């Protein structure tokens, strides 16, 4: 079976975790700080704060941005459900907006949904393809709104020459195994604001005024205070030690992923009924996923296409979910009109893409797809 994805983890990563375990410092500590500093430098951000996953990163970002009860936050429905959930966590309401053919928020549709209760826009860089940050920032400036970036899929991607993570006040990343680099699980928030940085660090560790490392290294007895109600959203030093090694390989991993994506692109670009991902000029995708869209003119429907590939031991996944169609948000379905998002979910397929991926497997996937173009509609 050719899997849809798998993390690129090496003996070097395992050794880093092993070495950290032997130090005896396995929770949040010096390796976390090192990972944060190196991640900030990589993205071009002023600060970075490591957390337990991207969902907790989004939650804390909502809090420091001042989002709360009665507020509305505009976001895509076409995103993993954690995007909308993070808004609900702070008592605010997600307002689902339409996306464009690149799977990201349509700025024109976003602006139509702004009202007096709108407090922020949560922008998602879906499947690693950068969204139009400048257009959304202009809307935020025009209406005095906060901008938060859900960059769960976008580590290593770039927008107009700058790495994702350096454009906005709050940008959230994921290190889940389906992402470009992994720490098993884990997340990171980059920010340009010192006040956000300080509060994020406070909130991730129970609102504790003095962290464990400071107490451990102190030559005097000191006692912590818990300044506000916080959370246990810490990353461990074991995870961070792996993250440091993964970060060293990130650019190479992205280069290799883009080579595979280009093979798909070259082989499928002239196939009637298949629409390929669009990477605009000065947009740089890490190709966290490679999604193709099957037009009505394609010989078979999306579900049969996926089954035929599975019968040939090729794993795929459906198009990105629409949160308003999930049971948790089903009550909003009748109030939401998002035809582009729904068609993208219903007619898109994610193809296998991971590093390393052998040439024979890529060729077999392409050849199998080309054979399916010869099938008759049933």
PyMOL commands that set and color helices and strands:
alter all, ss='L'
color gray80, all
select helices_A, chain A and resi 11-23+30-43+54-64+82-89+107-112+126-128+133-143+194-203+212-217+237-268+302-311+323-325+327-335+339-347+359-372
alter helices_A, ss='H'
color red, helices_A
select strands_A, chain A and resi 47-51+72-76+93-97+118-124+146-150+158-159+162-163+170-174+187-191+274-275+283-284+290-294+317-318+348-351
alter strands_A, ss='S'
color yellow, strands_A
deselect
rebuild
show_as cartoon
